[in-house]
Amino acid sequence: MQFVKKISKELDEICVYSRQIVIFSFWCAVILFSVALISYRMAFYFDYHQQMLIHRTAMEAAPACFAAGFTAALIGDLAYRSYKKE
């Protein structure tokens, strides 16, 4: 529990730009999950194989999009903090 509190406290102190990158990547992941759900539902009305391909691609891209944004935000925050100290 202490680890989660420490991580939460550290994430509250990241720079504004990194916080915006995390928020943007989170919403991109949410949109991709929504596209995946819509595509899954549309598979029963339109071309099944094409819709399942879109569904699978969106489901695989959503967590990768969030992880890439989170990693970029942490690297950006690290660069911002090291530049600010000099």
C-alpha positions as CSV (number, residue, x, y, z in Angstrom):
1,M,0.0,0.0,0.0
2,Q,2.9,2.4,0.8
3,F,4.3,1.7,-2.7
4,V,1.0,2.8,-4.3
5,K,0.9,5.9,-2.2
6,K,4.5,6.8,-3.1
7,I,3.8,6.2,-6.8
8,S,0.7,8.4,-6.6
9,K,2.6,11.2,-4.9
10,E,5.4,11.1,-7.5
11,L,2.9,11.2,-10.4
12,D,1.2,14.3,-8.8
13,E,4.6,16.1,-9.0
14,I,5.4,15.5,-12.7
15,C,5.6,18.5,-15.0
16,V,2.6,19.9,-16.8
17,Y,3.7,18.7,-20.2
18,S,4.2,15.2,-19.1
19,R,0.8,15.2,-17.3
20,Q,-0.8,16.3,-20.6
21,I,0.9,13.5,-22.5
22,V,-0.4,10.9,-20.0
23,I,-3.9,12.3,-20.3
24,F,-3.7,12.4,-24.1
25,S,-2.5,8.8,-24.3
26,F,-5.2,7.7,-21.9
27,W,-7.9,9.2,-24.0
28,C,-6.4,7.7,-27.2
29,A,-6.5,4.3,-25.5
30,V,-10.2,4.9,-24.5
31,I,-11.1,5.9,-28.1
32,L,-9.3,2.8,-29.5
33,F,-11.2,0.5,-27.0
34,S,-14.4,2.2,-28.1
35,V,-13.6,1.6,-31.7
36,A,-12.9,-2.0,-30.9
37,L,-16.2,-2.5,-29.2
38,I,-18.1,-0.8,-32.0
39,S,-16.3,-2.8,-34.6
40,Y,-17.1,-6.0,-32.7
41,R,-20.8,-5.1,-32.7
42,M,-20.7,-4.2,-36.4
43,A,-19.2,-7.5,-37.3
44,F,-22.6,-9.1,-37.2
45,Y,-24.0,-6.6,-39.7
46,F,-21.2,-5.9,-42.2
47,D,-18.2,-7.9,-43.4
48,Y,-17.3,-10.2,-40.5
49,H,-13.6,-10.7,-41.3
50,Q,-12.8,-7.0,-41.9
51,Q,-14.6,-5.9,-38.7
52,M,-12.8,-8.6,-36.7
53,L,-9.5,-7.4,-38.1
54,I,-10.3,-3.8,-37.0
55,H,-11.4,-5.1,-33.6
56,R,-8.3,-7.1,-33.0
57,T,-6.0,-4.3,-34.2
58,A,-7.7,-1.7,-32.0
59,M,-7.6,-4.0,-29.0
60,E,-3.9,-4.6,-29.5
61,A,-3.1,-0.9,-30.1
62,A,-4.9,0.6,-27.2
63,P,-2.7,-0.6,-24.3
64,A,0.4,-0.1,-26.5
65,C,-0.7,3.5,-27.1
66,F,-1.1,4.2,-23.4
67,A,2.2,2.5,-22.5
68,A,4.1,4.5,-25.1
69,G,2.5,7.7,-23.9
70,F,3.2,7.0,-20.3
71,T,6.9,6.1,-21.1
72,A,7.3,9.2,-23.2
73,A,5.9,11.3,-20.3
74,L,8.2,9.8,-17.8
75,I,11.2,10.4,-20.1
76,G,10.1,13.9,-20.8
77,D,9.7,14.6,-17.1
78,L,13.1,13.2,-16.4
79,A,14.6,15.5,-19.1
80,Y,12.7,18.5,-17.8
81,R,13.9,17.9,-14.2
82,S,17.5,17.4,-15.2
83,Y,17.4,20.6,-17.4
84,K,15.8,22.6,-14.6
85,K,18.5,21.7,-12.2
86,E,21.3,23.0,-14.5
